[in-house]
Amino acid sequence: MVDGLVRRLRSMVAGNGAAKLTPKQLEEWRRQLAECAEAKGGEVSARTRAAALAQTYLELEDDGRHAFLRLISLEFGPAPARVAAAHEAYQRAVGTERQWDAETGLRAALRSARIRILTQFNAIPQGVKFLVDLRADLLRYLDEDHELAPLDRELGSRLGAWFDVGFLELQRITWSSPALLLEKLIEYEAVHEIRSWADLKNRLDSDRRLYAFFHPRMPMEPLIFVEVALTDHLAGSVQALLDEHAPVFDSRRADTAIFYSISNTQAGLRGVSFGNFLLKRVIDDLQRDFPKLRHFATLSPLPGFSTWAGKNPQALAEVGLELDVVQLAAGEWTTQPAATVRKVNAALAQLAARYLTLAKASRGDGRLPLDPVARFHLGNGARLERVNPLGDASAKGLKQAFGVMVNYLYEVGDLEHNVEMFAGEGTIATSAAVRRLARQ
């Protein structure tokens, strides 16, 4: 088995001169990983060894990193013979006073060397960030290499525990925050690109708020952040919110908070959910600072809308659209006479309402909405409040959803009930206006 693994690893990196592996290199990795798992020489030596291994990994090119992760995944799982013996001992001990000791022994046997290696990496300086980035690599390789799944399951489980929301810190980011952190916001913004420092400053003005979750071991790396506009209305256009030349709104008059961008920043934390906790914490913080706030809503994209429409051309015809998805995404119709634009927008509003309320994801029990942003907000207890044609008239907005955006309303008193109905029965909380659109 080991010889076969070596052959597979060598074949993976053959032809890549910078990362080309030799049997000697593979054996050296294997030895170092084994010593790391055993904490040979004591904890200090083990951490020094882990730091050296981490540096080795960072210096590898992509194929070399893939090979390194395969080595951990395939050779450092639980020992089958030890698990079998521990399980047999547990079965014999069930119902006796030795049962709990046998259970402890079985748990110890099931704890793989992979877990011990990951724990050693976690203990080194910048170790948490190293593991998050390592999993980002792992997820890229996993689509084509399913033998990495055991390592991903164990690493994902550890990160889920280490990034429990109880360990995270909510911080407000302002224009006075460190420049390094502000640069990270520009880099990580995933919904509406930050085009310049002036654009960023506008998003941090007195009528705006920006909050982020941080892990104590990654103090300058926001894990997720939300951008908020303080207004006196339910905003329907993101271009209006992002207009750098618009007058600054007097936040003392605000009765509505609009969450217009939520960005997850760490690809390696996929599957670790803390966005719902972020919004609830932000609402609490805003209510404390602005007692007049009564309404909390999003201005959200529909990232799967155009793809769904392309797969369901009959749906366009049913709402009276004479343009196909290519023409809708190109956006030339937005320059036509006002009556034409109104007609297209009315049809798109109907189509979007049907998409959000009727299109279901194929995974699971088929009750969850197809749109990922809808699943997120509805799962948090929000209500599907309003469809906004040409809410995002940018090239990205037209390509993604023909310019349509949607408001999800967070009515604090209704959140728990909406969550229960959505989780239990798949019921989507919708406003009367959206229900009418979906029925037309």
Secondary structure, 3 states (H helix, E strand, C coil): CHHHHHHHHHHHHCCCHHHCCCHHHHHHHHHHHHHHHHCCCCHHHHHHHHHHHHHHHHHCCHHHHHHHHHHHHHHCCCCHHHHHHHHHHHHHHCCCCCHHHHHHHHHHHHCCHHHHHHHHHHHCCCHHHHHHHHHHHHHHHHCCCHHHHHHHHHHHHHHHHHCCHHHCEEEECCCCCCHHHHHHHHHHCCCCCCCCHHHHHHHCCCCEEEEEEEECCECCCCCEEEEEEEECCCCCCHHHHCCCCCCCCCHHHCCEEEEEEEEECCHHHCCCCCHHHHHHHHHHHHHHHCCCCCEEEECECCCCHHHHHHHCHHHHHHCCCCCCHHHHHHCHHHHCCHHHHHHHHHHHHHHHHHHHHHCECCCCCCCCECCHHHHHHHHCCCEEEEEECCCCCCHHHHHHHCCCEEEEECCHHHHHHHHHHHHHHCCCCECHHHHHHHHC
